[in-house]
Amino acid sequence: MNVEIRENVPAWHLLAWRHVGPYWQIGPAFGKLMEWAGMHQAPIAGPTIGIYYDDPDSGKETDLKSDACVVVAPGYEPSETAEVRSLDMSGGKYAVYVHQGSYAGLGDSWQRFMGEWFPGNGLEFDGMRESFEVYLNSCGEVPEADLRTELHIPVK
C-alpha cells in the first residue's frame, strides 16, 4: 500500500448529518446534507467528508454511527434544524491512503489499511480523534473507476 504520513492535516469546521446503520448506506445522508446546505446557502469551503465512529466488526451493523459532512466557513452555525449540526474536527498527524474506484470497495481498503498496513508500521493510533474519508471527487463528476477517496487514520 502506498501510505503517506501527513503531519499537518487541517482542522475543519463542518456541517454534519447523522447516519445510523450500515456504513455503505450513508449515501442518502450526503444527499440530504447537500440539499439542506444549498437551501440555506451554507458557505461551503472545502470537501465532503465521512466520519465513521464505530468498528464495523464490533456489533450490530444497524447500530453503526457515522456523519456525512461538508467543510464550511469557520464560525458558521445552522440556525433552525436539529438534523444538521456543526462539528469541529481537529487536524494533526494522520496516515493517509488513497482508494481509487467504486465506493463499494472502501470497506476492503479500510480492512487492508487498518488490519494489515497499520499494525506493522510502528505508529500509535490516536484514539482521541476520528478516522475519516475525504471524497476528492464524486460519482456525478467522474466514472466510478476514477473515484478517489482519501482514508485518514489519526496517529500520535
N, C-alpha and C positions, 0 to 999 in steps of 0.2 A: 504494500500500500504506500502511496505517496502522501505522507502526512507532513504538514507544516506546523511548526510551533510559532504562534503569534504572541508576542509579548504584550501588545497594546491594542487588543480588540476594544473598540469604543463602547462607552456606556450609552444606552439609548433610552429615550422616553417613548413609551409605546401606548397604543390603544390595543386592548385585548378583548377578545370574545371567547368565553369559556366553552370548551367541548368536553363532555364526559362520555366515554365509550371507547370502542376500538380506535386506535390511533389512525388507522387507514381511512376512517370515516370523517376526518377533520375537514375535508374539502368544503362542505356547505357552510361551516363556521367562517371560513375565509370569505366566501361569497356574501354572507350576511354582514361581516365586518366592513368589507369594502363598499357595500351598498349604503350602510349607515354612514361611513366616512364621507362618501360622496354627497349624500343628502344633507349632512351637517357641515359641509365644507371644511372638514378637518385638514389641518396643514401637514399633509404627508411630506416627510422629509427624509425618507430612506426606504429600505427594502421591506418586504413582508418576511415574517419570522414565525416559526412554530416552536413553542416551548413545550417540552414533554416532561411531566413531573414524576411519573411512576415507572418502575421497572415493569415492562410488559410481561415478564415471566413470574412476577411475584404475587399475582392474584387474579381476580376475575377481569377479563377484558372489558366487560361492561362498566367497570368502575374506574378505568384509567382517566386521569385528568390531564388536559392539555389546553393551551391557549393559542388561538390564531391571532397573530399580532401584525401591526404595521407601525413603523417608526414615524413619529410625529414631532413637531417642533417642541423644544423644551418649554415646560410650563403650560402646555395646552391641556385642558381638562374637559371631559364631556360633561354636559350640564343636566341632561334630562332623561337619562336612561340607566337602568340597572344592568342591561345586557352588555353594554360596553363600559369598560373601566380603564383607567390609566394605570400604568405599571412602569416602574423604573427598573431597568436591567443593568446591573453593574458590568463594567468591562473588565479588562485584565488579561491574564495569560490563558490561552486556550490551545489545545491541539486541534487542528482543523484538517478535515479530509473532504475532498470534493467528489460527490457522487454524480455521475453523468448517466442520464437515461430516465426511464419511467419512475414515477413516484412509487410504483408497486415494488421496486427493488430497494427502496430505502431501508426497510427492515433488515434485509440481508447485509447491506452496507454497515448499518449500525452494529449488527452482530459481529461482523469481522473487525470493525474498528474498536468496539468496546471489549469484545471477547478474545480477540486474537492479537491485534496490534498493541493495544494499550497495556496489557499486563506485562509484556516483555520489554518495555522501554524505559523503565526506571523512573517514570513520572508518578507523582502522587495526585490522585483525584481530589479536587476541591469541592467537597460536599456542601459548601455554603452557597454555591452558585449552580444554576441550572445548565444542563446540556440543551442545545437548541439547534435548529436548522435555519439557514438563511437561503431564501429562494432567489437565485441570481437572475432567473428568467421564469417565464410561465408557459403553460401549455397553450395559451392563447397567442403567444409570440413566436414559438419555435416548435418544430416537430418533437414528438415525445423522446426520440433518441438523443436530441440535443439539449434536453433539460439539464440544468446544472444546479445542484443543491449543496451548500456547504454544511457539513456536520461539525458541530463545535462541542468539545469536551473541556470543561474547566479544569485547569491544573494549578498546583501551587508552585 
